[in-house]
Amino acid sequence: MFQSILVPLDGSKLAEESLDQVRELAHTHSSKIILLRVAFALVFPGADPTEAQIHVTEEAEGYLEQIRKKLEAEGIRTETAVRYGFPAEEILAHINRGGVDLLAMTTHGRTGPVRMVMGSVAEQVVRHSDIPVLLFRVAGSRVHEKERAAPAA
């Protein structure tokens, strides 16, 4: 049913919480997972943004490569993609280029004034996506509990 599943990751443990369920979906449907990271660098006005853009792009590539290797070791076909820009716009652009059957991502679940100020990437994507979107609402405290419980390396 789902030949390819797009999973946007922002480098946070919260965003990675969707990977457990996406793994199961990929195994069940023999799906390929496409890991996407949208990079963006804030640059002071008048400064040359090139170096900062290269740095955040390389960092994003390295981050996705680590996750790709883990998934591939589990027998899951995995691709990576890095786009540069604003998250919601770039996620939608990646969907629109085709080859994606499902988008799976986490949401912070913000409400009220915080949502009005911060906005919601997930909400923007859900409103404009042409493919099904599977949202995982993960409580931040659960992510922090996992980090505390993880043995120090």
Buried (B, 14 or more C-beta within 10 A) or exposed (E): EBEBBBBBBBEEBBBBBBBEEBBEBBEEBEBBBBBBBBBBBEEEEEEEEEEBBEEBBEBBBEBBEEBBEEBEEEEBBBBBBBBBEBBBBBBBEBBEEEEBBBBBBBBBBBEEEEEEEEEBBBBBBBEBBEBEBBBBEBEEEEBEEEEEEEEEE
